[in-house]
Amino acid sequence: MQTPMPTNATIRLLVLDIDGTIAGSSNTVNAGVIQAIQTAQTQGVQVALATGRMYRSALRFHKTVGSQLPLITYQGAWIQSPQAPTPLKQWALDPELALHLVDYFEHPDRADAISIHLYHNDDLYVRAIHPETQSYADRSEVTPVLVEDLRGVLQNAPTKLLALSKDTDLIDRCLIELKSRFAAHEMYLTTSVATFLEATHPQVNKGAAVKYLAEEVLGLSADQVMAVGDNFNDVEMLAYAGIGVAMGNAPDGVKATANWVAPTVDQDGVAARSPNSSQKPRSSLRQTGVFKPI
């Protein structure tokens, strides 16, 4: 059920997802979105990014939006300020559980349809460079480390495991089956896009990371936070924030958790409303229904 819009709260922290929220198919942030973010900053709103991306893949976006706050990456498993040599917070997936996941995804029934990505120490390890993996690497601007057997990587606890497949029905089936095999206290399972199934430490999600940033780092409360995202890995932070905004390109299940639905990423949806604006959504957008209060 959709959450009502909080009232009488002044937003002091704006948290933005990257892919599908501030960056679309161009893999860049449009000028209108940058201008809207800068306007929010001049009004006293601090801006942070929360993404499933690798830390080094997200750094250029952190610079683009002019954030002065720690960067939330790997769904919240790695939180680090670019000015610091080490993460503020870091959680890793249990190696034994990660091994079970590798065995599961390498089962003959699904191995040819799935690319497994393992992340350790902000490096990406893969067993083969499939077209989907190459596309991912190009968008992330990282070079994968090719290994013969991913099990060797699991001598160290991985930050995250990602299973990538163009077969979205397969991803859905795997998510359902894995959630029935593993309890929530063992690992966090989510999808960040329809083709990505991701596994991290059970305490990791964007909501927990935003709560840490807002309350422990900045001394803010949830009602002073606005969060914007476009997929199921954003649901926890939309639920935590005083104002949760789902992009127009988000799945219906994500929109249902939000206070607001913005225009799509291709329509520069993040630029549709300044966090502290007292104005209602622009009439043209209200009429089309792409950005509306609940």
N, C-alpha and C positions, 0 to 999 in steps of 0.2 A: 504493500500500500504506500502511496506517495506521501512524503512528509510535508507538513505545512511550512510555509516560509517563516523563519524566525523574524521577530520585530524588535526594534529599539536596540539593535546591536551594531556597533561600529566595526567594520572589517579591518583588521590589522595585518592579516596574513592571507595571501592568495597563493594557493598551491595548484600547479598546473602539470598535468600529464604531458608527454611530448607527442608520441605518434598517434595520429587520429584526433589530436586536440589542438596543439599549436603547430604541428608539422603534418602536412598531408602527403600526397604522392610525390611532391617536389622535394621532400626531405629537407625543407628549409622553412623558416618562419617568415610569413609575409609581412610587408611593411606596416599594414594596418594593425596587425596583432602586436607587433613591436611597439607601435605608437600607443596603443591602448595600455600595454603593460607599463610603459614609461609614465603615462598619465597617472596610473594607479600609484606608482612609486612616488611621484611628486605630491600625491595626496596623503602620504604617510603609510602606504600599504607596502609591506615587505613581500617579496615574491620568491617562491621556491619551486623547484621542479621535483616531481616524483615520477619515476619511470621504471619500466622493466629492463631498460637498456643496461649494458655494461657501463661502469663508471667512466672509462675513457671515451666511450662512444657518446656519452651524454654531455661531456665537458663543453663542446662547442655551442650547444644550446644554452647551457648555463651562462656562458659568456655573452651570447647573443641577447638574452633577455636582461642582462645586467644584474643578475642575482648576486647578493652579498651573503647569502645563507648557505648552509651545508646542502649538498646535492644528495637526494634520495634516489638510489639506483637498485637494480636487481630486485624490484618489488619491495624494497625496504631492507634488504639483507645487507646493504653496504651504504652507509651514510658517511659522507666525507666532505669537508671543506677543501676546495682547491688550494687554499693557502696552507693546509696542514699536510704533513708527510704521511700520515696514517689515518685510517677511518676513525670517526667518533664512535661508531657502533658497527658491528659486523657479526653476522650469524652465518653458520654453514650447515648444510644438510648432512645428516648422519651418513658416513661412508657405507655402512652396511645396508641402509635403506636405499641409498643411491645405487648400490650394486644390484639390489632387487629390481630397481627400475630399469637399469641397463639390460638385465636378463629379460625382463618383460618386453621391452621394446625391440629387442633383438630376436624375439621368438620368430620362427620361420613364417608364421601366419601374417606377420606385420612388418618384418625387418626391411623388406624391399620398399615399403611405402613410407617409412619414417626415417628421418635424419635426427640423430641424437647429438645435442650440443651440451658439453660439460664445461663449466666455468670454474676456474681456480686462479686466485691471485690476479684477477682481472684479465686473464687470458682465456681464449676460447679453444677448446679441444674437440676435434671431430674425427670420425673414423674414415670418412670419405667426403670429397667435395662434390656433392650433388648440385644440380642447378638451383634448388631451393636454398641450399647452404651458401652458394656463391652470391645469390641475390641478397640474402640476409647479411653476409659479410660486406657486400658493397654498400648497402644502406647504412650499416653500422660503422663503416670505414675502419674495419679491423681485418687483420690477416689471421685466419684460423690456423691452429697448430694441428697438423695431420699426425695421428698416431695409429698404430696397427690395432691396438686393443685399448678401449677406453677404461678397462678395469685397472690398467696400470696407473691411470690418473687418480684413481680412487684410493691410492696410498695416502692421499691428502683429502681432507673434507672439502667437497665442492661448495661454492657459493650457491650454485643453482644448476638444475638440469632442465633442459628444454627439449621437447620432442616436437619436431616440425614435420608437417605433412600437408600436401595440397588436398588430401582427402579429408574434408572437414567432418564428414560423418564418422570416419575412423577416429578422429580426435575426440569427438563427442563420446563415442563408445568407450574409448580408453579412459577418459576422465571419469565416466560413471563407474567403470569397473575398478579403477584404482581407488576411488573414494570408498568403494565397498571393501577393498582389501586393507586399506591403511586408515587408521583413525586420525582425527584432526590433531591429536597431540603428538603424532609421529611426523607429519609433514603437512605443509600448506600446498594445495593443488589449485591451479586456476588456469584460465585462458586469457591471454592478453589480446589476441586476435583469433579469428576462427581457426587458423592453421597452427597456432602455437599452444601447446600444453606445457605448463611450467610447474616445477616442484622446488620448494625451498624449505628452510627450517620452519617448524610449526608456529613459532612466534612471529614470523615475518608476514607482513602485508602492508600495503600503503597506509591503511588507517592507523595501525600501530606506529608507523614511522612518522606520520604527520602529528599524531598525538605527542610523541616524544619531542619533535621539533617545536611544536607550539607551546607545550606546557613546561617541559624541562629546560629547553634552550632559551625560549623567548618569554616565558612567564605569561602566556596568554591562555584564554579559555576557548573551548570549542566554538562558542557563539561569536568569536572574533575571527573565525577562519572561514574562508570560501575555498572550495576545492572544485576543480573542473576536470572531467575525464570522459572517456568514450567506451570503456569496455569493462568486462567483469572483474579484472584485476584492480579496477578503480572503485568498486562498490564499497569497500570498507572505509575508504577515505571520504567518499561522498556521504556515507552514513555518519561519520564522526563530525564532519564540518557543520558549523551552524548553517551554512548555505552550501548545498551540494548541487552542482550544475552538470548535467549530462549533455554531451554534444548531440546535435541532430542526427549524426551518423552512428550513434550508439545503438546497440540492440535494445529492443523494447524492455527486456528485463533490467537493464541498467537504467533506462529512463524512468522506470517505475520506482526506483529508489531515490530519485533526485527531487529537489525543490523546484528546480527550473530545468527547462529544455532549451538549449541554445541552438542557433543555426549550425550547420555542418562545418567541418574543418575547412572545406573548400570555399565556404562562405565567410571565412574568418570569424567563426562563431564566438571565439574568446573576446573579440573586440566589440561584441554586441552591447555589453553593459559594464560600466565601471563598477568595481565592488562597492563603493560607498555612495553611488548615485541614488538619489531619492526619487528619481523619475521612474515611471513605468516603462516597460519595453516599448520601443518605437512602434507607432501604430501600424506601419506596414508589416512588421514582424508579428505583431499580435494578430493581425488579420489572417496571416498565412498560417499561424499556429506553430511556427518553428521555434519561437522563444516566448514562453508563457509562464506566469506564476501559477503555482498549484494552490 
